[in-house]
Amino acid sequence: MNSTLLELLPQLVELLAFALGSVGLSVAGLYIERFALTTVESGQVKLGAWLAFMGAMAFYFAYLMGTDKFRPKLAAVQRRLAE
């Protein structure tokens, strides 16, 4: 059992990296969107629109990392642990 967990360690580290990356990008997206709203409220509409676009891109990449990387890796680790 211990050797199986040791063999899974690189996959678990990769899983953790994808999870933290997805959460980090989501938090960054929230911060950027809030900053964009503040910028628009201060009268700088073009800059605010650009920041809103950047925040949306951060959310998009967080979504992609969660669905394209994290979920398949989680399924692989769960299959490996079920063996």
N, C-alpha and C positions, 0 to 999 in steps of 0.2 A: 504494500500500500504506500509506503514512504517513497519508494522508487517511482511510483506512478505520479505522485505529487511533485517530485523533483523533476520528472520529465515534463510535467505541465507548467512548471515555473515560467519558462519563456512565454508561453501562450497566456498565462495569467497576467504577466507584466504588460504584454501587448494589449490585452483586454482592458487593463487599468488605464493604460495610456489613451486608448480610444475613448473610454468613458470620461476621463478628465479633460481630454481635448474637446469633446462634445459639450460638456458642462461649461468649460472655459469660454468657448465660442458663444454659447448662449448668454452667459453673463456679460461678455463683451458686447454682444448685440443689444442687450438691454441697456447697458450704459450708453452706447452710441445713440440709440434711439431716444433716450431721455435727453441727451445732449443736443440732438437734432431738434427736438421739440423746444427746448430752451432757446436755441439759436433762432428758430422761426419766431418765437414770441418776442425776441429782442429786435426783430425787424430785418434780419438777414435771411431772406427767404431762399435765395439760391444756395447759399452755404448749408442751410438747414435741409434743403432737398437732397443735396449731395450726401450729407451725413446720414439722412434717412436711408438713402440707397446703400450706403456702406453698412449700416446696421442690418438691413435686410439681407445683404450678402453674408454677413456673419451668421445670421440665423439659418440661411440656406446651407452654408458649409457645415454648421453644427448638425443640421438635419441629415445631410449626406453622410457625415461621419458616423452618426448614430445608426442609420439604416444600412449603409453599404459596408461599413467596417465592423461596428460593434455587434450588431445582431448576428451576423454569420459567425463571428469569432466566438460569441457566447454560446451559440448552438453547437459549435465544434467542441468547445470545452465541456459542455453538458453531455454530449455524446461520449466523449472520452472518459468522463467520470462515471458514466453509466456502465461502461464495460467491466 
